[in-house]
């Protein structure tokens, strides 16, 4: 449902359309951020009149509103859809006085203030160093070791749409492309036809729900055209990125009712893939072995990594600790991108945030010095 929000500001009227409210709600999670919210912050002296449905537009209400102001502006993200419709009603629409609103991207209070000639506030100075907080995979995420090992293998990785898309960001920096749902598998085939990149094996990564949605036909196309390459299906038993909805692979409907659970390995084999490998993504040796097997095999290989999303299982073990007498400060554990891991500023050695750590042992598995231990002091593997 789209919303049209009309904003009145002294002798100026602003008509605000909201085309991506659902996306903004997902981004805000706990707080609904709307175009109106952005305007309230940018122009706090304004009042708001909301219209619940944007189509059809209410011509009488808009005309009455326009008659009460000296100038009327339409503020909308990425489009001029509503501006054209308001003009079509015979209502005069003015352009922002300082500069046009951008034709793409999200609106922010700063962008709106700039368009209306408002001075931007001076950032408040702070004596404390605020750490960067880029988006990252959750602590204990089953995708993390897969991404780390693909990076270690110097693979060319075609990404897809899901939590694992975060594998494109540092320090994992594993993904090379992300286009749309199902594109990872199709692009693996395209890379093979284009000759690939020497010494960089080609992999595609796709989640279980995305595979059910858009990946099956792409995989069938590779088999039908006798293609090769490697595909990793990351089965975390849910549709994690958009709110843990059910999907055909985990056998739960959107109404949270039990349903038929798709036999994923059986389906892949039924499509004609002969080399199907199943592995536990929480076990480094299995992940590394499966990826190396796929690199060594000349035929099409599909690896199914299956382990529940950390937010789904909610399993938690005691937080691990770093033995400073053993840690060399090499940073390998930090390179897997777990938000519970950091570096001590004074010693340069690794440290673990006990509030964030769930004791999954991923970091301990990549530490070749056995410096990461459980609270009892034994090596955590």
CORFEN-V822077 format. One record per pair of residues at least 12 apart in sequence whose C-alpha atoms are under 6 Angstrom apart, sorted by the first residue. I is the first residue (numbers start at 0). J is the second residue. If there is no record, write none. Layout:
i->I j->J
i->I j->J
This chain:
i->1 j->18
i->1 j->53
i->2 j->17
i->2 j->51
i->2 j->52
i->2 j->53
i->3 j->16
i->3 j->50
i->3 j->53
i->4 j->16
i->4 j->49
i->4 j->50
i->5 j->47
i->5 j->48
i->5 j->49
i->6 j->46
i->6 j->47
i->6 j->48
i->7 j->45
i->7 j->46
i->7 j->47
i->8 j->45
i->10 j->68
i->10 j->69
i->11 j->68
i->11 j->69
i->11 j->70
i->11 j->71
i->12 j->68
i->12 j->70
i->12 j->71
i->13 j->71
i->13 j->72
i->13 j->73
i->14 j->72
i->14 j->73
i->14 j->74
i->15 j->73
i->15 j->74
i->15 j->75
i->16 j->75
i->37 j->107
i->37 j->108
i->40 j->108
i->41 j->108
i->41 j->112
i->71 j->92
i->71 j->93
i->72 j->92
i->72 j->93
i->77 j->102
i->77 j->103
i->95 j->114
i->95 j->115
i->96 j->115
i->97 j->114
i->97 j->115
i->97 j->116
i->98 j->114
i->99 j->114
i->138 j->337
i->139 j->309
i->139 j->359
i->140 j->309
i->141 j->280
i->141 j->281
i->146 j->173
i->147 j->171
i->147 j->335
i->150 j->173
i->153 j->199
i->154 j->199
i->154 j->200
i->154 j->201
i->155 j->199
i->155 j->200
i->155 j->201
i->156 j->174
i->156 j->175
i->156 j->201
i->156 j->202
i->156 j->203
i->157 j->175
i->157 j->176
i->157 j->183
i->157 j->203
i->158 j->174
i->158 j->176
i->158 j->177
i->158 j->183
i->158 j->204
i->159 j->177
i->159 j->180
i->159 j->183
i->159 j->205
i->160 j->180
i->161 j->240
i->162 j->240
i->170 j->334
i->170 j->336
i->180 j->213
i->181 j->213
i->181 j->214
i->183 j->203
i->184 j->203
i->184 j->217
i->185 j->217
i->187 j->203
i->202 j->229
i->202 j->230
i->203 j->230
i->203 j->231
i->204 j->230
i->204 j->231
i->204 j->232
i->205 j->232
i->206 j->232
i->206 j->233
i->206 j->234
i->207 j->233
i->207 j->234
i->208 j->238
i->208 j->246
i->219 j->270
i->227 j->298
i->227 j->299
i->228 j->299
i->229 j->299
i->229 j->300
i->229 j->301
i->230 j->301
i->231 j->301
i->231 j->302
i->231 j->303
i->232 j->303
i->233 j->304
i->234 j->304
i->234 j->305
i->235 j->305
i->235 j->306
i->235 j->307
i->235 j->308
i->236 j->249
i->236 j->307
i->247 j->260
i->247 j->261
i->248 j->260
i->248 j->261
i->274 j->300
i->275 j->301
i->275 j->302
i->276 j->302
i->277 j->302
i->277 j->303
i->278 j->304
i->279 j->304
i->279 j->305
i->280 j->304
i->315 j->357
i->316 j->357
i->316 j->358
i->317 j->358
i->318 j->353
i->318 j->356
i->318 j->357
i->318 j->358
i->319 j->358
i->319 j->372
i->319 j->373
i->320 j->371
i->320 j->372
i->321 j->350
i->321 j->370
i->321 j->371
i->322 j->370
i->325 j->370
i->326 j->370
i->328 j->347
i->328 j->348
i->332 j->362
i->339 j->351
i->339 j->352
i->339 j->355
i->339 j->356
i->360 j->380
i->363 j->379
i->363 j->380
i->364 j->380
